[in-house]
């Protein structure tokens, strides 16, 4: 039986950076006109793409390492269930009860969130749903990925995996282009929310997991210089919004995956350098460990704080956001201790039974 995989501290650091970008995107819109800071705030949503690459790398690696286990699917889905569902459905319940008390016109039917289809509805209707749960579109994409990836790895021979992943990455780019010629309500929403148009980040992560397993020596050869071109392209991408939506949502978004492919690769292969120094900061790692709760809580807490301030006849948008940030972090810390960490440990009680092949030696007398 196999022991649970240890956490990768460097990836906790990247998670901390990614969720900070997303929270800044939602909380810091008052800063969009500040030089430099405004550019970071307005593009903070790319933190989601960093999550996609990391998820692809981690979940792809787990699946690659354990797909020969006799209980692979059972253990994989039990662990995913315990890690993801309890907190997610707790947040859904809170929002559904609040919307029952205060109906929201932009709310999807509850079952859409329950079965993780909100990203498809947003992609084809252009309506991202209630602002309370808008960030969950990315969780829906990841859940759909978790549903498909294990079966794909079991059914496909390993030699075809790289070709399939590259085809999926190219297909995502092509579909974003085609989306502007399809009869959809909002082509931008189609590019942003559809699993098939945003899943290339996840595929880049799986590709990285395969690379580092097929060629362990690549760990020693990975250099910061490899990232110069993708990172330069990512910087240009942050300016591409001014060149038109078509360019921004097609060519621009195509550079995000390679950039984070390199950054995640640096994080897991290099113990020194700029990426290692940043991801080693304890505050960033602390945030990274509690990322899931922060991501789920930050919008409901912000909007609840706004309701409380309004009920108290206090008008202070900056005060609302400061309070919401403190409450979000506090709730995430409590969630980690009370709910998430115990459930993760419970999930580790389910272990993969790796098949062993015993070769009989035939002695010819």
C-alpha positions as CSV (number, residue, x, y, z in Angstrom):
1,X,0.0,0.0,0.0
2,X,1.1,3.5,-0.8
3,X,1.5,6.3,1.7
4,X,-0.2,9.6,1.0
5,X,1.7,12.0,-1.1
6,X,3.3,14.8,0.9
7,X,2.3,18.4,0.3
8,X,4.5,20.4,-2.1
9,X,5.4,23.6,-0.2
10,X,6.3,25.4,-3.3
11,X,2.9,24.8,-4.8
12,X,1.3,26.1,-1.6
13,X,3.2,29.3,-2.3
14,X,1.9,29.5,-5.8
15,X,-1.6,28.8,-4.5
16,X,-1.2,31.7,-2.2
17,X,-0.2,34.0,-5.0
18,X,-3.0,32.7,-7.3
19,X,-5.8,33.2,-4.7
20,X,-4.4,36.6,-3.8
21,X,-4.7,37.7,-7.4
22,X,-8.3,36.5,-7.6
23,X,-9.3,38.2,-4.4
24,X,-7.5,41.4,-5.5
25,X,-9.5,41.2,-8.7
26,X,-12.8,41.1,-6.9
27,X,-11.9,43.4,-3.9
28,X,-9.6,45.9,-5.5
29,X,-11.5,47.3,-8.4
30,X,-11.3,50.7,-6.8
31,X,-7.6,50.6,-7.6
32,X,-7.9,49.9,-11.3
33,X,-6.9,53.5,-12.2
34,X,-3.7,53.4,-10.1
35,X,-0.6,53.0,-12.4
36,X,0.9,49.5,-12.4
37,X,-1.3,48.3,-9.5
38,X,-4.4,48.8,-11.7
39,X,-3.0,46.5,-14.3
40,X,-2.4,43.8,-11.7
41,X,-5.9,44.2,-10.3
42,X,-7.7,44.2,-13.6
43,X,-5.8,41.0,-14.7
44,X,-6.0,39.2,-11.3
45,X,-8.4,36.7,-12.8
46,X,-5.5,34.9,-14.4
47,X,-4.8,33.5,-11.0
48,X,-7.5,31.0,-12.0
49,X,-5.4,29.8,-14.9
50,X,-2.5,29.3,-12.4
51,X,-4.9,27.1,-10.4
52,X,-5.7,25.1,-13.5
53,X,-2.1,24.3,-14.3
54,X,-1.4,23.3,-10.7
55,X,-4.5,21.1,-10.6
56,X,-3.5,19.5,-13.8
57,X,0.0,18.8,-12.5
58,X,-1.1,17.5,-9.1
59,X,-4.1,15.5,-10.1
60,X,-2.5,14.3,-13.3
61,X,0.5,13.2,-11.3
62,X,-1.6,11.3,-8.8
63,X,-3.5,9.6,-11.5
64,X,-0.4,8.7,-13.5
65,X,1.3,7.2,-10.4
66,X,-1.6,5.2,-9.2
67,X,-3.7,4.2,-12.3
68,X,-2.4,0.6,-12.0
69,X,-3.8,0.3,-8.5
70,X,-6.7,-2.2,-8.2
71,X,-8.8,0.4,-6.3
72,X,-7.6,3.4,-8.2
73,X,-11.0,4.9,-9.1
74,X,-12.5,4.2,-5.7
75,X,-9.7,5.8,-3.7
76,X,-9.4,8.7,-6.2
77,X,-13.0,9.7,-6.0
78,X,-13.3,9.2,-2.2
79,X,-10.4,11.5,-1.6
80,X,-11.8,14.1,-4.1
81,X,-15.2,13.9,-2.5
82,X,-13.8,14.6,1.0
83,X,-11.6,17.4,-0.2
84,X,-14.1,19.3,-2.3
85,X,-17.7,18.6,-1.7
86,X,-18.3,19.3,2.1
87,X,-17.1,22.9,2.0
88,X,-18.6,23.6,-1.5
89,X,-22.0,22.4,-0.5
90,X,-21.8,24.3,2.8
91,X,-21.3,27.5,0.9
92,X,-24.1,26.6,-1.6
93,X,-26.5,26.0,1.3
94,X,-25.6,29.4,2.9
95,X,-26.2,31.3,-0.4
96,X,-29.4,29.3,-1.2
97,X,-30.9,30.1,2.2
98,X,-30.0,33.8,1.9
99,X,-31.5,34.0,-1.6
100,X,-34.6,32.3,-0.3
101,X,-34.8,35.1,2.2
102,X,-33.7,37.8,-0.3
103,X,-34.5,36.5,-3.8
104,X,-31.9,37.3,-6.5
105,X,-33.0,37.8,-10.1
106,X,-29.7,36.5,-11.5
107,X,-29.7,33.2,-9.6
108,X,-29.6,30.0,-11.7
109,X,-31.8,27.1,-10.6
110,X,-30.1,25.5,-7.6
111,X,-29.5,22.1,-9.3
112,X,-27.2,23.7,-11.8
113,X,-24.7,24.6,-9.0
114,X,-25.3,21.3,-7.3
115,X,-24.2,19.3,-10.3
116,X,-21.4,21.7,-11.3
117,X,-22.9,23.0,-14.6
118,X,-22.8,26.7,-14.0
119,X,-19.8,27.2,-16.3
120,X,-21.8,25.8,-19.3
121,X,-24.8,27.9,-18.6
122,X,-22.6,31.0,-18.4
123,X,-20.8,30.0,-21.6
124,X,-23.9,29.6,-23.7
125,X,-26.1,32.3,-22.2
126,X,-23.6,35.0,-21.3
127,X,-25.1,35.2,-17.8
128,X,-22.5,34.3,-15.2
129,X,-25.2,33.8,-12.5
130,X,-25.5,35.3,-9.1
131,X,-22.4,37.3,-8.1
132,X,-22.4,35.4,-4.8
133,X,-21.3,32.2,-6.5
134,X,-19.6,33.5,-9.7
135,X,-16.1,32.2,-8.8
136,X,-17.5,28.6,-8.7
137,X,-17.4,28.4,-12.5
138,X,-13.8,27.4,-12.3
139,X,-14.5,24.7,-9.7
140,X,-17.1,23.3,-12.1
141,X,-14.4,23.0,-14.8
142,X,-12.1,21.3,-12.4
143,X,-14.8,18.8,-11.3
144,X,-15.5,18.0,-14.9
145,X,-11.8,17.4,-15.4
146,X,-11.6,15.1,-12.4
147,X,-14.5,13.2,-13.8
148,X,-12.9,12.6,-17.2
149,X,-9.2,12.3,-16.5
150,X,-9.0,9.0,-14.6
151,X,-11.0,7.1,-17.2
152,X,-8.8,8.7,-19.9
153,X,-5.6,7.6,-18.3
154,X,-7.0,4.1,-17.7
155,X,-8.3,3.6,-21.3
156,X,-5.5,5.3,-23.3
157,X,-2.1,3.8,-23.7
158,X,0.6,6.0,-22.2
159,X,2.3,6.5,-25.5
160,X,-0.7,8.4,-26.9
161,X,-1.2,10.7,-23.9
162,X,1.1,13.5,-25.0
163,X,-0.4,13.6,-28.4
164,X,-3.9,13.7,-26.9
165,X,-2.9,16.5,-24.5
166,X,-1.4,18.6,-27.3
167,X,-4.4,18.1,-29.5
168,X,-6.6,19.2,-26.6
169,X,-4.5,22.4,-26.1
170,X,-4.7,23.2,-29.8
171,X,-8.4,22.4,-29.8
172,X,-9.1,24.8,-27.0
173,X,-7.4,27.6,-29.0
174,X,-9.3,26.7,-32.1
175,X,-12.6,26.6,-30.3
176,X,-12.1,30.0,-28.9
177,X,-11.6,31.3,-32.4
178,X,-14.6,29.4,-33.7
179,X,-16.7,30.7,-30.8
180,X,-16.8,34.1,-32.5
181,X,-18.7,32.6,-35.4
182,X,-21.2,30.5,-33.4
183,X,-24.7,31.6,-32.5
184,X,-23.9,32.1,-28.8
185,X,-25.2,35.0,-26.7
186,X,-21.7,36.3,-25.8
187,X,-18.6,34.9,-27.5
188,X,-16.4,36.3,-24.8
189,X,-18.3,34.4,-22.2
190,X,-18.0,31.3,-24.4
191,X,-14.2,31.6,-24.4
192,X,-14.0,32.3,-20.7
193,X,-16.3,29.8,-19.1
194,X,-16.6,26.7,-21.4
195,X,-14.6,23.7,-20.2
196,X,-13.4,22.9,-23.7
197,X,-12.0,26.5,-24.2
198,X,-10.4,26.9,-20.7
199,X,-9.3,23.4,-20.1
200,X,-5.9,23.9,-21.8
201,X,-4.5,25.1,-18.5
202,X,-5.3,21.7,-16.9
203,X,-3.9,19.9,-19.9
204,X,-0.6,21.9,-19.6
205,X,-0.4,20.7,-16.0
206,X,-0.9,17.1,-16.9
207,X,1.7,17.5,-19.7
208,X,4.2,18.8,-17.1
209,X,3.5,15.8,-14.8
210,X,4.2,13.4,-17.7
211,X,7.4,15.3,-18.7
212,X,8.9,15.2,-15.2
213,X,8.0,11.5,-14.8
214,X,9.2,10.4,-18.3
215,X,12.4,12.4,-18.0
216,X,13.5,12.8,-14.3
217,X,16.7,14.4,-15.5
218,X,14.6,17.3,-16.7
219,X,14.4,18.4,-13.1
220,X,18.1,19.3,-13.2
221,X,17.9,20.9,-16.6
222,X,15.0,23.2,-15.9
223,X,16.2,26.8,-16.1
224,X,14.6,30.1,-15.4
225,X,15.7,31.1,-18.9
226,X,13.1,28.7,-20.3
227,X,10.4,31.0,-19.0
228,X,11.7,34.2,-20.6
229,X,9.6,34.0,-23.8
230,X,6.3,32.7,-22.2
231,X,6.6,35.3,-19.4
232,X,7.3,38.1,-21.8
233,X,4.3,37.0,-23.8
234,X,2.2,37.0,-20.6
235,X,3.2,40.6,-19.9
236,X,2.2,41.5,-23.5
237,X,-1.1,39.7,-22.9
238,X,-1.9,42.0,-20.0
239,X,-1.8,44.9,-22.5
240,X,-3.7,43.0,-25.2
241,X,-7.1,44.0,-23.9
242,X,-6.6,47.4,-25.4
243,X,-6.1,45.8,-28.9
244,X,-9.6,44.3,-29.1
245,X,-11.6,41.5,-27.4
246,X,-11.0,39.0,-30.2
247,X,-7.3,39.2,-29.9
248,X,-7.5,39.2,-26.1
249,X,-9.7,36.1,-25.7
250,X,-8.0,34.0,-28.4
251,X,-4.3,34.7,-29.0
252,X,-3.9,36.6,-25.7
253,X,-5.3,33.7,-23.6
254,X,-3.2,31.2,-25.5
255,X,0.0,32.5,-23.8
256,X,-1.3,32.1,-20.2
257,X,-1.0,28.3,-20.2
258,X,2.7,28.1,-21.4
259,X,3.7,30.9,-18.9
260,X,2.2,29.0,-15.9
261,X,3.5,25.7,-17.2
262,X,7.0,27.2,-16.8
263,X,6.3,28.8,-13.5
264,X,4.9,25.6,-12.0
265,X,7.8,23.7,-13.5
266,X,10.2,26.1,-11.8
267,X,8.4,25.8,-8.5
268,X,8.6,22.0,-8.4
269,X,12.1,21.6,-9.8
270,X,14.2,24.5,-8.5
271,X,15.0,25.1,-4.9
272,X,16.5,28.5,-5.6
273,X,15.9,31.5,-7.7
274,X,13.1,34.1,-7.8
275,X,10.1,31.7,-7.9
276,X,11.5,29.7,-5.0
277,X,12.2,32.8,-3.0
278,X,8.7,34.1,-3.4
279,X,6.9,30.8,-2.8
280,X,9.1,30.3,0.4
281,X,7.5,33.3,2.1
282,X,5.6,31.8,5.1
283,X,2.6,34.2,4.8
284,X,2.1,33.2,1.1
285,X,2.4,29.5,2.0
286,X,0.0,30.0,4.9
287,X,-2.6,31.5,2.6
288,X,-1.9,28.8,0.0
289,X,-2.8,26.0,2.4
290,X,-6.1,27.7,3.0
291,X,-6.8,28.7,-0.6
292,X,-9.9,26.6,-1.2
293,X,-11.9,28.2,1.6
294,X,-10.6,31.7,0.8
295,X,-11.7,31.2,-2.8
296,X,-15.1,30.0,-1.9
297,X,-15.8,32.4,0.9
298,X,-14.5,35.7,-0.4
299,X,-17.5,36.8,-2.5
300,X,-20.3,35.6,-0.1
301,X,-18.4,37.3,2.8
302,X,-18.0,40.6,0.8
303,X,-21.6,40.7,-0.1
304,X,-22.8,39.7,3.3
305,X,-20.6,42.4,4.8
306,X,-22.2,44.9,2.4
307,X,-25.7,43.9,3.6
308,X,-24.6,44.3,7.3
309,X,-23.1,47.7,6.7
310,X,-26.3,48.8,4.9
311,X,-28.5,47.5,7.7
312,X,-26.3,49.6,10.1
313,X,-26.6,52.6,7.8
314,X,-22.8,52.8,7.4
315,X,-21.5,53.8,4.1
316,X,-17.9,52.9,3.7
317,X,-16.9,50.7,0.8
318,X,-13.3,50.6,1.8
319,X,-14.4,49.6,5.3
320,X,-16.6,46.9,3.9
321,X,-13.7,45.4,1.9
322,X,-11.3,45.5,4.8
323,X,-13.8,43.8,7.1
324,X,-14.7,41.2,4.5
325,X,-11.0,40.4,3.9
326,X,-10.4,39.9,7.6
327,X,-13.5,37.8,8.0
328,X,-12.7,35.7,4.9
329,X,-9.2,34.9,6.2
330,X,-10.5,34.1,9.6
331,X,-13.2,31.8,8.3
332,X,-10.7,30.1,6.1
333,X,-8.3,29.5,9.0
334,X,-11.2,28.0,11.1
335,X,-12.3,25.9,8.1
336,X,-8.9,24.4,7.7
337,X,-8.7,23.4,11.4
338,X,-12.3,22.3,11.9
339,X,-13.3,20.8,8.5
340,X,-10.7,20.6,5.7
341,X,-7.7,19.2,7.4
342,X,-9.6,16.5,9.3
343,X,-11.3,15.4,6.0
344,X,-8.1,15.4,4.1
345,X,-6.6,13.1,6.8
346,X,-9.7,10.9,6.6
347,X,-9.2,10.8,2.9
348,X,-5.6,9.6,3.3
349,X,-7.0,6.6,5.2
350,X,-8.0,5.3,1.8
351,X,-4.8,4.1,0.1
352,X,-4.0,2.9,-3.3
353,X,-3.3,-0.8,-3.6
354,X,-0.6,-0.9,-6.2
355,X,-0.5,-4.1,-8.2
356,X,2.7,-6.0,-8.0
357,X,3.8,-8.4,-10.7
358,X,5.5,-11.6,-9.5
359,X,7.5,-13.3,-12.2
360,X,8.0,-17.0,-11.7
361,X,11.4,-18.4,-12.6
362,X,11.3,-21.7,-14.4
363,X,14.2,-23.9,-13.7
364,X,15.1,-26.3,-16.5
365,X,16.7,-29.5,-15.1
